[in-house]
């Protein structure tokens, strides 16, 4: 077999889902508004999917929403009324700043601390970028 035949054979065996660019979809918040409280019921699932510490994501959201928030089991309660669209926008902003690699665009990153700075390190391309403090 020549190279092109081997390449075609390999492409046929690769799952279409794995080869597509959309393998990473930011999870949408399951929001419940009760009186003057907003509850994200799937908060732990979201932070787990993003591979980030739930405390870090909560700190970001409390600053962005300018509202106190606290854990209640696997969910988070914020004081204030915030619609699902606003919560999803803030989670998307978090993903853009703290999850997606700015060089290669992949979500295969982790937050590391070096020299008193928090950096976003990409495990796909190896780049490092200093991220803002929350």
Buried (B, 14 or more C-beta within 10 A) or exposed (E): EEEEEEEEEEEEEEEEEEEEEEEBEBBBBBBEBEEEBBBBBBBBBBBEBBEBEBEBBBBBBBEBBEBEBEEEEEBBBBBEEBEBEBBBEBBEEBBEBBBBBEBEEBBBBEBEEEEEEBBBBBEEEEBBEEBEEB
